[in-house]
Amino acid sequence: MNSLSPVILNLKHVGLSDEQFYQLCQANETWKLEQTAKGELLIMPPVGGLSGNREADLITDLNLWNRQTQRGKVFSSSTIFRLPNGGKRSPDVAWVANQRWESLTPEEQEKFPPLCPDFVIELRSRTDSLSDLQEKMQEYLNSGLQLGWLINPQAQQVEIYRQNQPVEIVQLPASLSGEDILPGFILELPVF
């Protein structure tokens, strides 16, 4: 196992409740934890400088568009979403429409929001398993994701995920559209 690979603990027979998972994360706030819909607890390694910088650029681009349109809320990779299928996931970049966000109680907004984002970006770092990220994107789709981009600098491509459609693969450089989910949002991606 690579020293920068996630540590995976199989907890499907133990069964952490949402509150127990929340408390586990609070007690270990320096660790980045996720839980798959299959019940696996993932202890995620930190990203390096290049991936962290790319992630910051993606959040900035989406947030600038969102400040102009005021259509929703933008979230960083520090936010864990409680997905309807049982997973507890942290996309690198996430966006939730205002109407869905405002339907949550203040406590649900404060803790781990019990919903799937409308839009996510996952950015593959050098040590990320592509198949694990593709599985994560499918988990988002199964939970109601409308649009998702898996950016893979190693292959110089982006996988575009949409409801009830096959995955579309676009080569870099690319100009990606937020389509009907993020009207007017265009992300220009160079060759990495």
Order of alpha helices (4+ residues) and beta strands (2+ residues): beta-alpha-beta-beta-alpha-beta-beta-beta-beta-alpha-alpha-beta-alpha-beta-beta-beta-beta-beta
